[in-house]
Amino acid sequence: MKFLNNVKNILKIDAKVGCSSYDVVHEDWLFRLLRFKGKKKTLRYPVLVIYAYINRPYVMDLYDEVSIIRKELNASLDVWMIDWGYPKQADKFIKIEDYIDYIDFCVEYIKEARGVEKVTLHGYCLGGDLAIVYSALYPDNVKNLVIQALPIDFHTDNALAVWARNIKPEKITDAIGNVSGDILNFAFLIVDPIRLILSKYQGLLENMDNEKFIENFLRMDKWIFDSPSIPAETFKEYIKEWYHENKLIRNEYFVKGKKVDLKKINMPVLVLVAEKDHISPPESVKPFFDKISSKDKLLLSVKKGHIGLSTSRAAKEMWDKAIEWIAKRSK
Amino acid sequence: MIVVDELIKLYFKLPKESFELILRNAIIREKLFKAWKSFLDSDFDDVERITNKIFDDVFGVFLRQFEFFDIREQNPFNELIKSYVDFTNSMIKFWSSFFEVEERNLLKDFLDYWAKMNEKFGKVLEYTSMKNEIFQKLPLISKDAVVAISKAIESYEKFENLRNEYEKIILNAWKESNKKFVEELKTKDPEKLSFTDFINVWIKELSSNFDKIVKDETFVKVQSEMLHSLMDFLKYTRIFNESLVTPTNPFALKSEMDEAYKRIHDLKREVNELKKKVKKLEQKVEEFGK
């Protein structure tokens, strides 16, 4: 078969992911705190990158040309990152409050290590929601809040949100415990089958003589299907309280009895939005912008999708502005 | 020509999903090439026939997953009871050789009973409509086990019906898109429509139809209820398995392990809170010392 034969070209390509080196400075069973190595970390306030608990954080450091971590390091920032690990069945009782507690631990750790009183938080996707929850609960610890490609108003009409609002999460967790990566991959494919099963791969086969295209495609696919399980308790909580009841944007969400009041977010805020995002559409984050009391706030957008916001070369201009914004407020 | 060794290398190189999707799409592309050739010959019926057949190549990604849950294939307690029987047989041998227990015939009978019961369950599950016979054939198992297997079978039947309905909806949407695609092709000049353009027009037609379907109320309801009934089946099968082996089971059950994990996590949270309190106290003592 001619087209099947072309698939051989993939064997020639070595698509490595993650281009920046780091030290693991703390481990807590499942969670890890990483600190990226950089020659110059002259800016006063460090950045803590909080990734989602879906997929893996190396998408922010995929390869040299598009690495957001590399851009932050080049701007003389001291970059730290939380790795939420690969939860096992023994971790099924991890709740969202445990993620918030570990963020708090990391912030205190970094403050002590750097001798500063605040840390900049940079949250990605659902990690952005965790960063928001933390910033509302501990505003005095947060220098700047940067959030990208996150849903916070979950009552939007994109297929993923519709799917999530119609599932009973306890049915899944009662049956299988943690929601495995395989099920998550399946769920993502099922909400956009034509683009994700057909169109994307026909695009690859169209470009089988373009090594650079194949290399970047393989990097992305490796990341997309590298899906850790979501702990059962976390899955139940965020599907019910965020997707079903939309508690975050309504100021009705509580962590360990403390109300997450978005008005308490008063630090400088930068929101990065992808206009073609099918997971976190722009309308799912814009209401947040009006709810916070920060005076210094900026929204930047790019005509890309959820992942393209981080990995596309077309987003370079937006990232240049974003890094400049962070660096200016980190002195 | 790609050879088996290369396919195996490719499998190990790629995520399993990428491997499957790339191969499926290479095969789909081959079929689309034939469809494009038919279009060049203005054989629109053949275009529709070929594109309709691609349904299985695309949705097989989802639908083949459900085959794993085929109750007749799965029969999970066969293995469970077999392990139990093997284990207990080993124990009998151990007891016999060390203590020369006279009652070993009694234990053997007990094990024979389990083996026979296992056989009956296999039959019950092969014909889900026979669920009521559980009560006649297996009067000695616990009530919890009977309730659980009954619910498992009900959930499975519900899942089977919903799966058929789900397949019907997506197949109809697929065929409808291909009809529209062919109508669209009739307006195109074969001389000017390249193979790539041909694929793009097809995908555009499918996307616009499926974008509506995936948000359609009926489809979403069928999809979520199908998932729920499958999950119920898995849950009640596990409860049944646990109920079946509880009285003499020498291993920790999943629900018991879960309880242990929960307690560990609760304790960890308490330890973390205590650590924070100790740290604050230490800081206060330090400040007081100054």
Boltz contact constraints between the chains, C-beta under 6 A:
constraints:
  - contact:
      token1: [A, 1]
      token2: [B, 30]
      max_distance: 6.0
  - contact:
      token1: [A, 3]
      token2: [B, 26]
      max_distance: 6.0
  - contact:
      token1: [A, 3]
      token2: [B, 29]
      max_distance: 6.0
  - contact:
      token1: [A, 3]
      token2: [B, 30]
      max_distance: 6.0
  - contact:
      token1: [A, 4]
      token2: [B, 2]
      max_distance: 6.0
  - contact:
      token1: [A, 4]
      token2: [B, 26]
      max_distance: 6.0
  - contact:
      token1: [A, 5]
      token2: [B, 1]
      max_distance: 6.0
  - contact:
      token1: [A, 5]
      token2: [B, 2]
      max_distance: 6.0
  - contact:
      token1: [A, 7]
      token2: [B, 26]
      max_distance: 6.0
  - contact:
      token1: [A, 8]
      token2: [B, 2]
      max_distance: 6.0
  - contact:
      token1: [A, 8]
      token2: [B, 6]
      max_distance: 6.0
  - contact:
      token1: [A, 11]
      token2: [B, 9]
      max_distance: 6.0
  - contact:
      token1: [A, 90]
      token2: [B, 261]
      max_distance: 6.0
  - contact:
      token1: [A, 93]
      token2: [B, 261]
      max_distance: 6.0
  - contact:
      token1: [A, 93]
      token2: [B, 262]
      max_distance: 6.0
  - contact:
      token1: [A, 93]
      token2: [B, 265]
      max_distance: 6.0
  - contact:
      token1: [A, 159]
      token2: [B, 214]
      max_distance: 6.0
  - contact:
      token1: [A, 159]
      token2: [B, 215]
      max_distance: 6.0
  - contact:
      token1: [A, 162]
      token2: [B, 215]
      max_distance: 6.0
  - contact:
      token1: [A, 162]
      token2: [B, 220]
      max_distance: 6.0
  - contact:
      token1: [A, 166]
      token2: [B, 220]
      max_distance: 6.0
  - contact:
      token1: [A, 166]
      token2: [B, 224]
      max_distance: 6.0
  - contact:
      token1: [A, 167]
      token2: [B, 224]
      max_distance: 6.0
  - contact:
      token1: [A, 168]
      token2: [B, 228]
      max_distance: 6.0
  - contact:
      token1: [A, 171]
      token2: [B, 228]
      max_distance: 6.0
  - contact:
      token1: [A, 171]
      token2: [B, 231]
      max_distance: 6.0
  - contact:
      token1: [A, 172]
      token2: [B, 231]
      max_distance: 6.0
  - contact:
      token1: [A, 174]
      token2: [B, 235]
      max_distance: 6.0
  - contact:
      token1: [A, 175]
      token2: [B, 231]
      max_distance: 6.0
  - contact:
      token1: [A, 175]
      token2: [B, 234]
      max_distance: 6.0
  - contact:
      token1: [A, 175]
      token2: [B, 235]
      max_distance: 6.0
  - contact:
      token1: [A, 185]
      token2: [B, 17]
      max_distance: 6.0
  - contact:
      token1: [A, 191]
      token2: [B, 214]
      max_distance: 6.0
  - contact:
      token1: [A, 194]
      token2: [B, 206]
      max_distance: 6.0
  - contact:
      token1: [A, 194]
      token2: [B, 207]
      max_distance: 6.0
  - contact:
      token1: [A, 194]
      token2: [B, 210]
      max_distance: 6.0
  - contact:
      token1: [A, 197]
      token2: [B, 58]
      max_distance: 6.0
  - contact:
      token1: [A, 197]
      token2: [B, 61]
      max_distance: 6.0
  - contact:
      token1: [A, 198]
      token2: [B, 203]
      max_distance: 6.0
  - contact:
      token1: [A, 199]
      token2: [B, 203]
      max_distance: 6.0
  - contact:
      token1: [A, 201]
      token2: [B, 21]
      max_distance: 6.0
  - contact:
      token1: [A, 201]
      token2: [B, 22]
      max_distance: 6.0
  - contact:
      token1: [A, 201]
      token2: [B, 25]
      max_distance: 6.0
  - contact:
      token1: [A, 202]
      token2: [B, 25]
      max_distance: 6.0
  - contact:
      token1: [A, 202]
      token2: [B, 199]
      max_distance: 6.0
  - contact:
      token1: [A, 205]
      token2: [B, 25]
      max_distance: 6.0
  - contact:
      token1: [A, 205]
      token2: [B, 29]
      max_distance: 6.0
  - contact:
      token1: [A, 221]
      token2: [B, 18]
      max_distance: 6.0
  - contact:
      token1: [A, 225]
      token2: [B, 15]
      max_distance: 6.0
  - contact:
      token1: [A, 225]
      token2: [B, 17]
      max_distance: 6.0
